[in-house]
Amino acid sequence: MDLKRMSLTTIHTERYAHCISNSRRVRWDIDRDVIRARRFDFSKPFLPDGLSRVSRLDFLTPAEQVRLTQVQGRTYANMFGLVERFIGIQMLSSSRHHWFGDQVALEALVRFTDEELKHQELFRRIERLAAAGMPEGYQFLPTANAVASQVLEASTWAVLALTCHIELFTQVHYRQSIEPTGDLSELYKDVFLYHWKEESQHAILDELEWEREHERMTPQQRSAAVDDLIALVMAIDGILQQQSSADANYFINTSAQAFTPVEAARLSAGLLDAYRWQYIVSGMQAPRFRHSLIAMTTADELQRIQKALAPLMV
């Protein structure tokens, strides 16, 4: 091993060790630290307008806008429970590359997987709490195992790129929208405070594993992986189209007021716009993700991604 390679290995080990240290420091328990025997305050919004974009739906009353943020917030939590199924599996799979090597990296990824399992349980608990205080009829259409099976058929490079994208937009959402908004349901806000604390380490590990995978691939393999990443993002958009329609129908069917066909269409389009912003656009525009994506692709490959996703980025 040359000196440059040894230096990079040392730097990477130090970054894995830093994640372990932070993981130990911020470690939390679902009942003791997050839920604390509380229930949601349904008089307050769940998601801030920076994520829900409900202010654009000006035909809704203030009370209806609050209720729509709660429907979106329920789906927001369920979406994280969904994606963390394949993220946990991928990180468990990635850990095998460190079994007989860097034991610090192995510990970091094992802790990552353990935390993702805890997050899935947290979001199952949140769904039950939301269901207890909201009208019947809500449906979260995608299933975690089916989505995970589909995602994990793609190249590891593409799955790690998508994972990095997700982990980084959780940072953006919390720091730029959820944290500064003071009137959210306290329990809901705390869920994403504690989620953010552990996801901060996960984003670093995503970057390290994506870089490691990138370095071992041929240019031809990387080019094919770019196509896989595009396909994964488009598959997510398909989920968002279905769920935004389901959420619009649920909101309309459980509302005390009647909506015209034009208003119903605006509501459905508004939810799709908000969901695309939350799960695709905000991540693609995040400077840290863009920096990594540019570093991991050629100019032609980056242009291919941008062209394919352009219809979703409005």
SVG drawing of the C-alpha trace seen along z (x, -y; Angstrom):
<svg xmlns="http://www.w3.org/2000/svg" viewBox="-70 -32 74 43">
<polyline fill="none" stroke="black" stroke-width="0.4" points="0.0,0.0 1.5,-3.4 1.7,-6.3 -1.1,-8.2 -3.4,-5.1 -2.4,-4.6 -3.1,-8.3 -6.6,-8.1 -7.3,-4.9 -6.3,-6.6 -8.5,-9.6 -11.5,-7.3 -10.9,-5.3 -10.9,-8.6 -14.2,-9.6 -15.8,-6.3 -14.5,-6.6 -15.9,-10.1 -19.4,-8.7 -19.1,-6.1 -18.3,-8.7 -21.2,-10.9 -23.5,-7.9 -22.7,-7.1 -23.1,-10.7 -26.6,-11.2 -28.0,-7.7 -31.7,-8.0 -34.6,-5.7 -38.0,-5.9 -40.1,-5.9 -37.8,-7.6 -36.6,-10.4 -39.0,-10.9 -42.6,-9.9 -42.5,-10.3 -46.1,-9.1 -47.3,-12.0 -49.9,-12.3 -50.0,-14.5 -51.5,-18.0 -54.0,-18.1 -54.7,-21.8 -51.2,-22.5 -49.5,-21.7 -47.2,-18.7 -45.1,-19.9 -44.0,-23.5 -45.1,-25.4 -41.5,-25.1 -42.2,-21.4 -46.0,-21.2 -46.5,-24.2 -50.1,-24.4 -50.1,-28.2 -50.2,-27.8 -53.6,-26.2 -55.3,-29.5 -58.9,-28.1 -58.4,-26.1 -59.3,-27.7 -56.6,-28.0 -58.0,-25.1 -58.1,-23.0 -54.5,-23.9 -53.5,-22.7 -55.3,-19.4 -53.6,-19.0 -50.2,-19.4 -51.2,-16.5 -52.1,-14.3 -48.8,-15.1 -47.0,-14.7 -48.4,-11.2 -47.2,-10.3 -43.8,-12.0 -43.2,-9.7 -44.4,-6.6 -42.1,-7.5 -39.1,-7.5 -40.2,-4.1 -40.4,-2.9 -37.0,-4.0 -35.2,-3.0 -36.1,0.6 -33.8,0.7 -31.3,-1.6 -30.8,0.7 -30.5,3.7 -28.0,2.0 -25.8,0.9 -25.8,4.3 -24.8,5.7 -22.0,3.0 -20.6,4.0 -19.4,7.3 -16.6,5.4 -15.1,4.6 -15.5,8.0 -11.8,8.8 -10.6,5.3 -11.3,2.0 -13.1,3.0 -13.8,-0.7 -15.7,-1.0 -17.5,2.3 -18.7,1.0 -19.9,-2.2 -22.0,-0.4 -23.4,2.1 -24.4,-0.9 -26.0,-2.5 -28.0,0.6 -29.1,0.8 -30.3,-2.8 -32.2,-2.3 -34.1,0.6 -34.9,-1.6 -36.1,-4.4 -38.4,-2.0 -40.0,-1.1 -40.3,-4.8 -42.2,-5.5 -44.5,-2.5 -45.3,-4.0 -45.9,-7.4 -48.4,-5.9 -50.3,-4.3 -50.4,-7.6 -51.5,-9.5 -54.2,-6.9 -55.6,-7.3 -56.3,-10.9 -57.3,-11.1 -60.4,-10.0 -60.5,-6.4 -59.7,-5.9 -56.1,-6.9 -54.0,-4.5 -50.2,-4.4 -50.0,-2.5 -46.4,-1.3 -45.1,1.6 -41.6,1.5 -40.5,5.0 -41.8,4.7 -40.0,1.3 -36.8,2.6 -36.8,5.6 -37.2,3.4 -34.6,0.8 -32.0,3.4 -32.1,4.9 -30.2,1.8 -26.4,1.5 -24.9,0.8 -23.6,-2.5 -27.1,-3.7 -28.6,-2.5 -25.8,-4.3 -26.3,-7.4 -30.1,-7.4 -29.4,-6.7 -27.0,-9.6 -29.6,-11.8 -32.3,-10.8 -30.1,-11.1 -28.9,-14.6 -32.3,-16.0 -33.4,-14.9 -30.7,-17.3 -31.9,-20.1 -35.6,-19.6 -34.9,-19.6 -32.4,-22.5 -34.1,-24.8 -37.8,-24.1 -38.7,-22.0 -36.3,-23.4 -37.0,-27.1 -40.8,-26.7 -42.2,-27.2 -45.9,-26.3 -45.6,-22.6 -47.1,-19.8 -44.4,-19.3 -44.3,-15.5 -44.1,-15.6 -41.2,-18.1 -39.4,-16.1 -39.6,-13.0 -37.6,-14.7 -35.2,-16.3 -34.1,-12.9 -34.2,-11.4 -31.9,-14.2 -29.4,-13.6 -28.7,-10.1 -29.1,-10.8 -26.3,-13.4 -23.9,-10.5 -25.6,-8.3 -25.1,-10.9 -21.3,-10.8 -21.3,-7.0 -23.3,-7.1 -20.7,-9.4 -17.9,-7.1 -19.5,-3.9 -20.6,-5.6 -17.0,-6.7 -15.6,-3.3 -18.0,-1.7 -17.2,-4.3 -13.5,-3.7 -13.8,0.0 -16.0,-0.3 -15.0,-0.6 -16.2,-3.6 -18.7,-1.3 -20.1,-0.1 -20.4,-3.6 -22.3,-4.7 -24.8,-1.8 -25.2,-2.8 -26.2,-6.3 -29.0,-4.8 -30.0,-2.8 -30.0,-5.9 -32.3,-7.7 -34.6,-4.7 -34.8,-4.7 -35.7,-8.3 -38.4,-7.8 -39.7,-4.9 -39.9,-7.1 -41.8,-9.6 -44.3,-6.9 -44.9,-6.2 -45.3,-10.0 -47.9,-10.2 -50.0,-7.4 -49.7,-8.6 -50.5,-12.2 -53.7,-11.1 -54.6,-8.8 -53.9,-11.6 -55.9,-14.1 -58.9,-11.7 -58.6,-11.0 -58.4,-14.7 -61.5,-15.5 -63.5,-12.5 -62.9,-13.4 -63.4,-17.1 -66.4,-19.0 -66.4,-21.3 -67.2,-20.4 -64.6,-21.0 -65.3,-21.9 -63.7,-19.7 -61.2,-22.5 -60.3,-22.7 -59.9,-18.9 -57.6,-18.9 -55.5,-21.8 -55.3,-19.9 -54.0,-16.7 -51.5,-18.7 -50.5,-20.7 -49.7,-17.5 -47.7,-16.0 -45.8,-19.3 -45.0,-19.2 -44.0,-15.6 -41.7,-16.0 -40.1,-18.9 -39.7,-16.9 -38.4,-13.7 -36.6,-14.6 -36.0,-18.3 -34.8,-19.4 -32.2,-16.6 -31.0,-17.1 -30.6,-20.9 -28.7,-20.3 -25.2,-21.7 -23.6,-18.7 -25.3,-16.2 -24.6,-18.1 -20.9,-18.3 -20.8,-14.5 -22.8,-13.8 -20.6,-16.0 -17.5,-14.2 -19.0,-10.8 -20.1,-11.4 -18.6,-12.7 -20.1,-15.8 -22.1,-13.7 -23.4,-11.5 -24.4,-14.5 -26.2,-16.0 -28.0,-12.7 -29.3,-12.8 -30.3,-16.5 -32.2,-15.9 -34.1,-12.9 -35.2,-14.6 -35.9,-18.0 -39.7,-17.4 -39.7,-16.7 -37.6,-19.7 -40.2,-22.5"/>
</svg>
